[in-house]
Amino acid sequence: MDNLELRQRITRSMIRVAERTANMRKPEKFEYRRHMTDTFMQMLEFCIEANRSRGNKRLELQNRMDTKLDVLRSLVDTAVSPEDRLISPGLHEVWSKELNEIGRMLGGWKKSNE
């Protein structure tokens, strides 16, 4: 099963990182951008590789994607924290919904392999 929709969702989210971090303070902006873009890129690589794999290898790659998704959620949560206030609560909500949708798609893909 090719998971094109999941790949597209990850790619679109990766592209939006620059615009969503544009209003951050300069030092943090570039660090967040780099970390988030790198993490999305790793998720995309795992997704493509998992599409070409079978069995335990696919499950391992899907679990790695899930771990990277948790890293992204942590970065977004840290950015909205009262100590940092790098993004607005509204942007946090939008980003969280997007990441949750990716998580649901990934979870459905994992269940379809069982």
PyRosetta script that sets phi, psi and omega in degrees:
from pyrosetta import init, pose_from_sequence

init()
pose = pose_from_sequence("MDNLELRQRITRSMIRVAERTANMRKPEKFEYRRHMTDTFMQMLEFCIEANRSRGNKRLELQNRMDTKLDVLRSLVDTAVSPEDRLISPGLHEVWSKELNEIGRMLGGWKKSNE")
pose.set_psi(1, 119.2)
pose.set_omega(1, 176.9)
pose.set_phi(2, -82.7)
pose.set_psi(2, 130.3)
pose.set_omega(2, -176.3)
pose.set_phi(3, -103.5)
pose.set_psi(3, 62.3)
pose.set_omega(3, -175.9)
pose.set_phi(4, -62.2)
pose.set_psi(4, -41.6)
pose.set_omega(4, -177.6)
pose.set_phi(5, -63.1)
pose.set_psi(5, -40.3)
pose.set_omega(5, 177.1)
pose.set_phi(6, -64.3)
pose.set_psi(6, -43.8)
pose.set_omega(6, 178.3)
pose.set_phi(7, -61.0)
pose.set_psi(7, -42.1)
pose.set_omega(7, 179.3)
pose.set_phi(8, -65.3)
pose.set_psi(8, -39.7)
pose.set_omega(8, -179.9)
pose.set_phi(9, -64.4)
pose.set_psi(9, -42.4)
pose.set_omega(9, 178.2)
pose.set_phi(10, -63.6)
pose.set_psi(10, -44.5)
pose.set_omega(10, 179.9)
pose.set_phi(11, -61.8)
pose.set_psi(11, -45.3)
pose.set_omega(11, 179.4)
pose.set_phi(12, -62.6)
pose.set_psi(12, -39.7)
pose.set_omega(12, 178.7)
pose.set_phi(13, -65.2)
pose.set_psi(13, -39.3)
pose.set_omega(13, 179.6)
pose.set_phi(14, -64.6)
pose.set_psi(14, -39.1)
pose.set_omega(14, 179.6)
pose.set_phi(15, -66.0)
pose.set_psi(15, -34.9)
pose.set_omega(15, -177.7)
pose.set_phi(16, -76.1)
pose.set_psi(16, -10.4)
pose.set_omega(16, -178.0)
pose.set_phi(17, -57.5)
pose.set_psi(17, -44.3)
pose.set_omega(17, -177.1)
pose.set_phi(18, -61.4)
pose.set_psi(18, -46.1)
pose.set_omega(18, -179.0)
pose.set_phi(19, -69.8)
pose.set_psi(19, -32.8)
pose.set_omega(19, -178.1)
pose.set_phi(20, -78.4)
pose.set_psi(20, -19.8)
pose.set_omega(20, 178.3)
pose.set_phi(21, -101.0)
pose.set_psi(21, 2.7)
pose.set_omega(21, -174.6)
pose.set_phi(22, -59.9)
pose.set_psi(22, -33.3)
pose.set_omega(22, -176.8)
pose.set_phi(23, -92.1)
pose.set_psi(23, 5.4)
pose.set_omega(23, 177.6)
pose.set_phi(24, -73.8)
pose.set_psi(24, 160.9)
pose.set_omega(24, 173.2)
pose.set_phi(25, -63.2)
pose.set_psi(25, 149.0)
pose.set_omega(25, -171.1)
pose.set_phi(26, -55.1)
pose.set_psi(26, -52.6)
pose.set_omega(26, -176.3)
pose.set_phi(27, -59.0)
pose.set_psi(27, -43.7)
pose.set_omega(27, -178.4)
pose.set_phi(28, -71.1)
pose.set_psi(28, -35.8)
pose.set_omega(28, -177.3)
pose.set_phi(29, -54.5)
pose.set_psi(29, -50.2)
pose.set_omega(29, -175.2)
pose.set_phi(30, -71.9)
pose.set_psi(30, -34.2)
pose.set_omega(30, 176.9)
pose.set_phi(31, -67.3)
pose.set_psi(31, -48.0)
pose.set_omega(31, 178.5)
pose.set_phi(32, -61.1)
pose.set_psi(32, -44.9)
pose.set_omega(32, 179.4)
pose.set_phi(33, -57.2)
pose.set_psi(33, -47.9)
pose.set_omega(33, -177.8)
pose.set_phi(34, -63.8)
pose.set_psi(34, -48.6)
pose.set_omega(34, -178.3)
pose.set_phi(35, -63.0)
pose.set_psi(35, -45.0)
pose.set_omega(35, -177.2)
pose.set_phi(36, -69.0)
pose.set_psi(36, -42.5)
pose.set_omega(36, 179.3)
pose.set_phi(37, -64.0)
pose.set_psi(37, -42.8)
pose.set_omega(37, 177.8)
pose.set_phi(38, -61.5)
pose.set_psi(38, -41.7)
pose.set_omega(38, -178.9)
pose.set_phi(39, -67.7)
pose.set_psi(39, -43.0)
pose.set_omega(39, 175.9)
pose.set_phi(40, -61.4)
pose.set_psi(40, -40.2)
pose.set_omega(40, 179.8)
pose.set_phi(41, -63.4)
pose.set_psi(41, -41.1)
pose.set_omega(41, 177.4)
pose.set_phi(42, -64.2)
pose.set_psi(42, -40.7)
pose.set_omega(42, 176.9)
pose.set_phi(43, -61.0)
pose.set_psi(43, -42.0)
pose.set_omega(43, 179.4)
pose.set_phi(44, -63.0)
pose.set_psi(44, -42.8)
pose.set_omega(44, 177.5)
pose.set_phi(45, -62.5)
pose.set_psi(45, -43.8)
pose.set_omega(45, 178.3)
pose.set_phi(46, -62.9)
pose.set_psi(46, -38.9)
pose.set_omega(46, 179.7)
pose.set_phi(47, -63.4)
pose.set_psi(47, -46.7)
pose.set_omega(47, 180.0)
pose.set_phi(48, -64.6)
pose.set_psi(48, -43.9)
pose.set_omega(48, 179.5)
pose.set_phi(49, -65.5)
pose.set_psi(49, -39.3)
pose.set_omega(49, 179.6)
pose.set_phi(50, -66.0)
pose.set_psi(50, -34.1)
pose.set_omega(50, 177.2)
pose.set_phi(51, -61.9)
pose.set_psi(51, -28.4)
pose.set_omega(51, -177.9)
pose.set_phi(52, -94.8)
pose.set_psi(52, -3.1)
pose.set_omega(52, -176.7)
pose.set_phi(53, -106.2)
pose.set_psi(53, 170.0)
pose.set_omega(53, 178.0)
pose.set_phi(54, -136.5)
pose.set_psi(54, 160.5)
pose.set_omega(54, 171.2)
pose.set_phi(55, 63.1)
pose.set_psi(55, -136.0)
pose.set_omega(55, -175.4)
pose.set_phi(56, -64.5)
pose.set_psi(56, -33.1)
pose.set_omega(56, 178.9)
pose.set_phi(57, -63.0)
pose.set_psi(57, -42.5)
pose.set_omega(57, 178.5)
pose.set_phi(58, -63.3)
pose.set_psi(58, -45.4)
pose.set_omega(58, -179.8)
pose.set_phi(59, -62.1)
pose.set_psi(59, -39.9)
pose.set_omega(59, 177.6)
pose.set_phi(60, -61.6)
pose.set_psi(60, -43.5)
pose.set_omega(60, 179.1)
pose.set_phi(61, -67.8)
pose.set_psi(61, -37.4)
pose.set_omega(61, 176.9)
pose.set_phi(62, -65.3)
pose.set_psi(62, -39.1)
pose.set_omega(62, 177.2)
pose.set_phi(63, -65.8)
pose.set_psi(63, -36.0)
pose.set_omega(63, 175.4)
pose.set_phi(64, -64.6)
pose.set_psi(64, -39.9)
pose.set_omega(64, 176.1)
pose.set_phi(65, -61.5)
pose.set_psi(65, -41.8)
pose.set_omega(65, 179.1)
pose.set_phi(66, -62.2)
pose.set_psi(66, -39.5)
pose.set_omega(66, 177.7)
pose.set_phi(67, -64.8)
pose.set_psi(67, -44.1)
pose.set_omega(67, 178.2)
pose.set_phi(68, -63.2)
pose.set_psi(68, -35.1)
pose.set_omega(68, 177.2)
pose.set_phi(69, -64.2)
pose.set_psi(69, -39.4)
pose.set_omega(69, 176.0)
pose.set_phi(70, -64.4)
pose.set_psi(70, -36.5)
pose.set_omega(70, 176.4)
pose.set_phi(71, -62.4)
pose.set_psi(71, -44.7)
pose.set_omega(71, 179.0)
pose.set_phi(72, -62.1)
pose.set_psi(72, -42.7)
pose.set_omega(72, 177.8)
pose.set_phi(73, -60.6)
pose.set_psi(73, -40.5)
pose.set_omega(73, 178.8)
pose.set_phi(74, -64.9)
pose.set_psi(74, -41.0)
pose.set_omega(74, 178.1)
pose.set_phi(75, -62.9)
pose.set_psi(75, -42.3)
pose.set_omega(75, 179.2)
pose.set_phi(76, -67.0)
pose.set_psi(76, -41.3)
pose.set_omega(76, 178.1)
pose.set_phi(77, -64.1)
pose.set_psi(77, -38.6)
pose.set_omega(77, 178.8)
pose.set_phi(78, -67.3)
pose.set_psi(78, -38.3)
pose.set_omega(78, -178.4)
pose.set_phi(79, -64.5)
pose.set_psi(79, -28.5)
pose.set_omega(79, -178.7)
pose.set_phi(80, -95.5)
pose.set_psi(80, -6.3)
pose.set_omega(80, -176.0)
pose.set_phi(81, -58.1)
pose.set_psi(81, 150.3)
pose.set_omega(81, -179.0)
pose.set_phi(82, -58.3)
pose.set_psi(82, -29.1)
pose.set_omega(82, -180.0)
pose.set_phi(83, -70.3)
pose.set_psi(83, -36.0)
pose.set_omega(83, -175.1)
pose.set_phi(84, -99.6)
pose.set_psi(84, -48.1)
pose.set_omega(84, -178.4)
pose.set_phi(85, 48.5)
pose.set_psi(85, 50.0)
pose.set_omega(85, -179.5)
pose.set_phi(86, -84.3)
pose.set_psi(86, -27.5)
pose.set_omega(86, 176.2)
pose.set_phi(87, -130.4)
pose.set_psi(87, 159.4)
pose.set_omega(87, -179.3)
pose.set_phi(88, -77.7)
pose.set_psi(88, 157.2)
pose.set_omega(88, 175.4)
pose.set_phi(89, -59.0)
pose.set_psi(89, -33.3)
pose.set_omega(89, 177.8)
pose.set_phi(90, -64.7)
pose.set_psi(90, -43.2)
pose.set_omega(90, 177.5)
pose.set_phi(91, -66.8)
pose.set_psi(91, -36.5)
pose.set_omega(91, 176.9)
pose.set_phi(92, -59.8)
pose.set_psi(92, -43.1)
pose.set_omega(92, 180.0)
pose.set_phi(93, -63.4)
pose.set_psi(93, -44.3)
pose.set_omega(93, 179.5)
pose.set_phi(94, -61.6)
pose.set_psi(94, -47.7)
pose.set_omega(94, -178.9)
pose.set_phi(95, -64.7)
pose.set_psi(95, -40.9)
pose.set_omega(95, 179.9)
pose.set_phi(96, -63.0)
pose.set_psi(96, -42.3)
pose.set_omega(96, 178.1)
pose.set_phi(97, -62.1)
pose.set_psi(97, -41.0)
pose.set_omega(97, 179.3)
pose.set_phi(98, -63.6)
pose.set_psi(98, -44.8)
pose.set_omega(98, 179.4)
pose.set_phi(99, -67.5)
pose.set_psi(99, -36.2)
pose.set_omega(99, 177.1)
pose.set_phi(100, -65.4)
pose.set_psi(100, -37.4)
pose.set_omega(100, 177.4)
pose.set_phi(101, -64.8)
pose.set_psi(101, -41.8)
pose.set_omega(101, 175.7)
pose.set_phi(102, -61.1)
pose.set_psi(102, -41.1)
pose.set_omega(102, 178.4)
pose.set_phi(103, -62.6)
pose.set_psi(103, -40.9)
pose.set_omega(103, 177.9)
pose.set_phi(104, -64.8)
pose.set_psi(104, -41.7)
pose.set_omega(104, 179.0)
pose.set_phi(105, -63.7)
pose.set_psi(105, -42.9)
pose.set_omega(105, 178.7)
pose.set_phi(106, -64.3)
pose.set_psi(106, -43.1)
pose.set_omega(106, 178.3)
pose.set_phi(107, -61.3)
pose.set_psi(107, -41.0)
pose.set_omega(107, 177.3)
pose.set_phi(108, -64.5)
pose.set_psi(108, -38.6)
pose.set_omega(108, 178.0)
pose.set_phi(109, -65.0)
pose.set_psi(109, -42.3)
pose.set_omega(109, 179.0)
pose.set_phi(110, -62.9)
pose.set_psi(110, -42.1)
pose.set_omega(110, -179.6)
pose.set_phi(111, -67.0)
pose.set_psi(111, -32.6)
pose.set_omega(111, -179.6)
pose.set_phi(112, -68.9)
pose.set_psi(112, -18.1)
pose.set_omega(112, 179.9)
pose.set_phi(113, -89.2)
pose.set_psi(113, -10.7)
pose.set_omega(113, -176.8)
pose.set_phi(114, -76.0)
pose.dump_pdb("model.pdb")
